[in-house]
Each structure stands twice: as C-alpha cells, then as structure tokens.
Amino acid sequence: MQIILLPGMDGTGILFESLLKELSKDIEVQIISYPCDKNLSYRQLIDYVKEKLPQREKFVLVAESFSGPIGYSISSSPPENLKSVIFVSTFIHPPNAILWLVAKLPLVFLLKIPIPLFIIKGFMLGKDIENHTISLFTKSLEMVNNGTLAYRIKEMARLRGGVKKIEVKCAYIMAKNDRLVSRNHVEEFRCLAPDIEVVEIVGPHFIMQAKPKECAQVLKKYIAI
C-alpha cells in the first residue's frame, strides 16, 4: 500500500517534509512533483499524474490545495487500485471569489516581489510556524518559474466545479482557520460524495505543514482501512 502525495501550487513537494517525519517508516510514500518550468493546464497535469500512479499496487491519493481538481478527476473515474482519496484544504471551483481579478494582474512581475512575513504567517502557515518551514516555503516558490506560478493561478481562476460523483471512499481535511479557501468548498465535495468524512483541524491553509501530526493520523487511518 502506498500514499501518493500531490502538492500545492508550488508543485515541488518539499513542503511535505514535516508530514513525512510523522508517517511510519513502514508506509511507502511517493510525492508526484510538477515541472517547475512548464505551463501545464489542469488537464495536462491530470494526464501527467496518471502516468506516474502505481499500476497494480493499491494506493491512497492525497490532494493538497491546488491539486484538488486533479485528485477529483482521478477519483471520479478511478483506477481499480485506488483505495481512497484525501482532499486537503482544497477546491474544485475557484478558491476565492476575487481570484478572477487577481488573474488579470501582471502576475509574473508581482511574483518577483518577496511575500511579506506577516502575510506568510497570517494567511498561509500560521503565527506559530517554525522558521525552518518558512524557509522551505520561500525555497519552494524560488524553485518555480514565475511564469509557471502565474499560469497556475490563472488555471485556478478558470475552474468550473464538478458534476461527476466521487467513486471511492474519501475524506476532506479542513483547516479551521483557512483564510484562502472557504468552508463552501467542503459543501461542494459533500454534494459529490455524500459519505465523505470531513476532519476539521485548527490551523491555517497550509494545514499539513502547520499540523503535520494531526494530518498524518488521518492518512494512517485511511491506509489502514
């Protein structure tokens, strides 16, 4: 049994470091990172991920934030060896009502400006986050071409939600203090998967980085089912 981790918008996967430390060494984990310098649409990323999924071994898919639409697409037409999917602080329609306006800004230029620490802590990682995790967050953005980050923001703004039912057992980890993705997105997942388990954890949008132990417990539960 494997856990497949799909990362947030940076696509690097390095922000899973704290989560990996909380998972048992007996659990096989694969991080599917996205290209740092290619402008791939959601449709292209779905195909990219599918090519890297286990062919025979059963697996649990974890889709964080930006990767929610990818996890949704795979779970609505699942391969036979997909055991369950866990959505984390994510969405399948634009995460914020003003994202369409943000997408029209000169993002490539704006993304060159370092994100102020008070925004990183207040909106993303939480006030009590360790300096090491902040450094990883900064590094993850520096690893990705600004044009690629801008393209991914525009891809999120173009999302149109989902209509197909999720065909596997699933859960949604909701960050109670999420200031980037509203609770309304959980309800959309409930419509597509009425039996979905919603696990609320106190913390910011980057909940797997802020509360890795609590999130790891959810993952362990689903790999043991």
Secondary structure, 3 states (H helix, E strand, C coil): CEEEEECCCCCCCHHHHHHHHHCCCCCEEEECCCCCCCCCCHHHHHHHHHHHCCCCCCEEEEEEHHHHHHHHHHHHCCCCCEEEEEEECCCCCCCCCCHHHHCCCCHHHHCCCCCCHHHHHHHHHCCCCCHHHHHHHHHHHHCCCHHHHHHHHHHHHCCCCCCCCCCCEEEEEEECCCCCCCCHHHHHHHHHCCCCEEEEECCCCCHHHHCHHHHHHHHHHHHHC
